[in-house]
Amino acid sequence: MTNGNKPFARFEPLHLLFTFLGGLVLLFIVAPLAGMVLKTSGAEVVQTAHDVEVQRSVFLTLWTSMAATSIMAVAAIPFAYLLARKEFAFKRLVMAIIDLPIVIPHSAAGIAILGFIAGDSFVGTLGKRFGIHFVGGAAGIMTAMAFVSLPFLLNAARDGFSAVPERLEKAALGLGASPTRVFFTISVPLAWRAILSGLILMWARGLSEFGAVAIVAYHPIIAPVLIYERFGAFGLKYTRPISVLFIGICLVFFIVARLLDRRQTHAAR
């Protein structure tokens, strides 16, 4: 094996050290999850799966996260293209604002969102006119999920569009194609892998949200909030089965999404 023109030993001390450190990182991630799974019997998971409240919370979590991702994608993907292709005043400030939901405490995010969509706010009042109740409703859950997870889609899509050669877009424009046609037939297809990865990450991050959702809409109850509630009421032993069940369901959906991502990549090639 070579590195440029310089041969190196495959298992030289530095690489052995890096491998050891990587193993520690993986162990740090896997060990808690494996311990939780090993301490939970299959019978407990099956019994939990038959709990109507658990079924409702898991289903609510899945569809609200998917809906939040789909709705925000309509505006986020074109915005990501603009960020990738255009230079404008205060662009660095805009980029910093996009990353704010990642760095601020999510309980603080929930407070901010609650003030924005409360019943006496403009958004809350407007929502009521159309029969949409944010506080204590699915719309509030989706708003909280979208707020904390949107940066993942925006950043991934922006990077994907940045990787698309501008010469291809300019060539299509020079041949008479409209900007809209260039966007949908060249830019999006070539950046599709990054966009899909961003959609998956946004959806997955929305699934796991607790802090902001608990403040905005504690009820109807989503799975992360239900796990916390049962932990406070019954303790660790009775919380493990629902945690294992929810993580397992999320992993199944995540793996399926990644497989679709891989198929899209092979098809594009």
Stockholm file with secondary structure:
# STOCKHOLM 1.0

chainA/1-269         MTNGNKPFARFEPLHLLFTFLGGLVLLFIVAPLAGMVLKTSGAEVVQTAHDVEVQRSVFLTLWTSMAATSIMAVAAIPFAYLLARKEFAFKRLVMAIIDLPIVIPHSAAGIAILGFIAGDSFVGTLGKRFGIHFVGGAAGIMTAMAFVSLPFLLNAARDGFSAVPERLEKAALGLGASPTRVFFTISVPLAWRAILSGLILMWARGLSEFGAVAIVAYHPIIAPVLIYERFGAFGLKYTRPISVLFIGICLVFFIVARLLDRRQTHAAR
#=GR chainA/1-269 SS CEETTEECCTTCHHHHHHHHHHHHHHHHHHHHHHHHHHTSCHHHHHHHHTCHHHHHHHHHHHHHHHHHHHHHHHHHHHHHHHHHHCCCTTHHHHHHHHHHHHHSCHHHHHHHHHHHHSTTSHHHHHHHHTTCCCTTSHHHHHHHHHHHHHHHHHHHHHHHHHTSCHHHHHHHHHTTCCHHHHIIIIIHHHTHHHHHHHHHHHHHHHHHCCHHHHHHCCSSCCHHHHHHHHHHHHCSTTTHHHHHHHHHHHHHHHHHHHHHHHHHHHHHC
#=GC SS_cons         CEETTEECCTTCHHHHHHHHHHHHHHHHHHHHHHHHHHTSCHHHHHHHHTCHHHHHHHHHHHHHHHHHHHHHHHHHHHHHHHHHHCCCTTHHHHHHHHHHHHHSCHHHHHHHHHHHHSTTSHHHHHHHHTTCCCTTSHHHHHHHHHHHHHHHHHHHHHHHHHTSCHHHHHHHHHTTCCHHHHIIIIIHHHTHHHHHHHHHHHHHHHHHCCHHHHHHCCSSCCHHHHHHHHHHHHCSTTTHHHHHHHHHHHHHHHHHHHHHHHHHHHHHC
//
